[in-house]
Structures are given as C-alpha cells and as structure tokens.
C-alpha cells in the first residue's frame, strides 16, 4: 500500500517537473530564435545588419502604421521584396509564438506588460463590438491581423486569439497567415507606388 502511494506521488512529481520544463522551454525558445536572427544578420555584414535593423526599428517602434512605413523604407534600402516579407514574417512569428505561449508572463514584463494589458482590453472590446469575430474564429482572426489599424497585427492577433479560446497553435497559424498576407499586400502596393514615382 505504501509503495503504491509512493509510486503515485512520484509519478505526479515527474508530471509537474515535466510541465515546468515545458514552460521554461516555451519561454526560452522565442528568445533563442530572435537571437539566432540577430547573429545571422550580424555575420551577414554591417551593411546588411544596418538595413534590417532599420526596418526592424521602424516596424517595431513606430506607433501607427509601422508596417506601412517599414516596407517602403526597406525597399528603398535595396532589400529584395521576398527577403523583406520573410524578415517581417519571421519577426511576427517569433513575437506571436512568445505571446501565445507566455501571455501571462508578458503582462509581468515592466513597461511592456501595460501595453499587453491595454491590447488585451482593446481585444475584449473588439470581440464585444464585432461578435462575428468569435463565430468566425480562425478566419476572423486572420482578418483582424490583416486590417491595418493601430491595434491589429501579430500582437493583437495573438492576444485576441487566446481571449476567444483558440489553441496556441491555431492562434499562431492564423496570425502567420494574416501577417504574410498583410506584408505581401503592402509590399506589392509599395512596389507599385515606388515604381510610379
């Protein structure tokens, strides 16, 4: 009887230990992927690194229309459109991966946590306002990510997907599809506008 209890307790301890290891991996993997990109561009040379760092800075830190500003800048710097779309998609994929896995941790990060909470509140308001979003689920989330407004994109899509109860994988896939569609559309529009002028 005591052996059975010890075995049962040991199995539960092992399960908890495994869950903690998975949680740590989910926290670390996005940072490793982001670090790998930085190292890759660092070894590509200072000129390439500077171009992509400029695009990343504009995309990440321009509060309104970051994507719409970053794409023309990237094209004017001579970045190939496919490389630009791939870079922006990679950036969004890593950020979305972190958020769908670690939304609760993201709220605790100084300064960023308040932004995540505001985005979550905005997402809840959006769901209440647009009830079709919850009914449409995956497709609705893709549409939300594509729409070029302040509280859309990979961050809002990741948070809204988790709020409406989608699994992390489905949320991440919807965000990826929305981001690649949005980046491709804006790149094609930018190429057309730049070639016109």
N, C-alpha and C positions, 0 to 999 in steps of 0.2 A: 504494500500500500504506500509506504513512504517513498519507495523507489519510483512508483508511478507519478507521485506528486512532484518529485524532484525532476523527473523527465519532462513532465508537463510544464513546469516553471522554466526549465532550461530552454525548451522549445519556444516559449513566449519571449524569453530574454533574447534568443537568437533572432526572432522575428523583429523585435524592437531595434536591435543592433543593426539589422539589415536595412530597416526603414530609415534609420539615421544616416547610414552610409549612402543610401539613395538620395536623401535630402541634401547631403553635402555635395554629392556629385551634380545634382541639379543646380546647385548654387555656383559651383566652380566651372562647369563646362562652358557656359556662355562667356565667362571672363577669359578662359583659355582660347576660345575661338576668336574673340576680339583681339587678344594678344597675338595670336598667330597671324592675323591680318596686318597688324602693325609691323611685326617682324618681316613679313613678306614684302610690304611696301618699303620698309627701311632698306632691305637688301636690293630692292629694285633700283635704288639710286636716289640721290637727294632731289633731283628734278621731278621724278615720278612721285616720290613721297610728298613733296610740296603741293603738287597738283591735287592729289587725292585728299590730303589734309585740308586744303582749301575747300574742296567740295564737301567734305565731312563737316567742317566747321559751319559752313553756310547752312547745310541741311539740318544740322542739329541745333544750332543756336539762333537762327532767325525765327522769331516767334510766329509770324504769319507768313505763309507761303514759302517755307523753307525749300521744299522740293521744287517748286516752280521757279525759284531763284537759283538753286544749286545746279539744275540741269543745264540752263543756258551758260552758266559760268564754266561748268565742266567741259561743255562743247567748245567754248571759246578758248579754253586752255589746251585744246587739242586731244582731249580724251575721246577715244572711239566710242560711239553710241552704245555698242553692245557691252563694252567694258564698263561704261558708266552705269548702265542699267544693272549689270551684275553686281557692281560695287554697292549701289543703293539697296538692291535686294538683299545682299549679304548683311549689310548694316541693319536693315529692318528685321531680317530673320533672326539674327543674334539677339537683338533687343526684345523681339516678341517672345523668343524662347525663354529669356530670363523672366519676363513678366508672367507668362502663362504658368511657369513652374514656381515662381517666387513672389507672387503678388503681395502676400503678407509681409515678406521681408522688405520688399521695395518701399512699403509705406513707412518703414522704420529708418530709412536712409535720410540723414539730415538734408534739408532743402528739397531733395528730390521726392521725399515722402509726401510733402504737402502738395506737390504737383500731381503725384499719383492719386492722392485722395480727391483733389479737385477734378481730375479727369474721371475718376470713378463716380463722383457725384453728377458730373455732366452726363456720363453714360447712363446713369439711372434715370435722369430727366429725359434723355433721348429715348430710352426704352418706353417710358410712360407716355411721351408725346407721340412716338411712332410705334404703335402697338404691332404693326405689321412686321417689325424687325424681329420680335421674338417668335412670331409664327413662321417667318421665312427662315429663321435660324442661320444656317451656313451661307446661303445666298444673300440674305440681308446683311450679314456681317461683311461679306466681300464688298457689297455696295457701299457700306459705311466707310470702309477703308479707302475706296476709290475716290469718294467725294472730296474735293479739295477745300476743306474748311479748317479752321483753327483746331478743333478738337476731333480730327479724324487722323487716319494714318495707322501705323503699326502699334503705337502706344494705346490709342483709344480703342482700336480694334481688339487688341489683346485683353484689355480690361473689360470691354463690353461683352466679348465672347465668354469670359469667365462669369460675368454677372448673370447672363441669361442661361447659364448652366451647361454650356458646351464643354466637352472634354478638352484638356490641354492640347491634344493632338489635332482635333478638329478645329479648334480656335487658331492654332498655329498655321494650319493649312489654309484656312480662309484668309488669314492675314497675308500669307505669302502670295496667294492668288491675287488678292486685292492690290498688294504692293507692286507686283510685277506688271499688272495691268495699268496701274496708275503711272508708274515710272515709264513704261513703254509709250503710253499715250502722250505724256508730257515731253518725252524725248522727241517723238515724231513731230509734235506741234512746234517745239523749239527749233528743230532742224528746218521745218518749213518757214518759220518766221525769220530765222537767221539767213537762210538762202534767199528769201525775198528781199531783205535789206542788204 
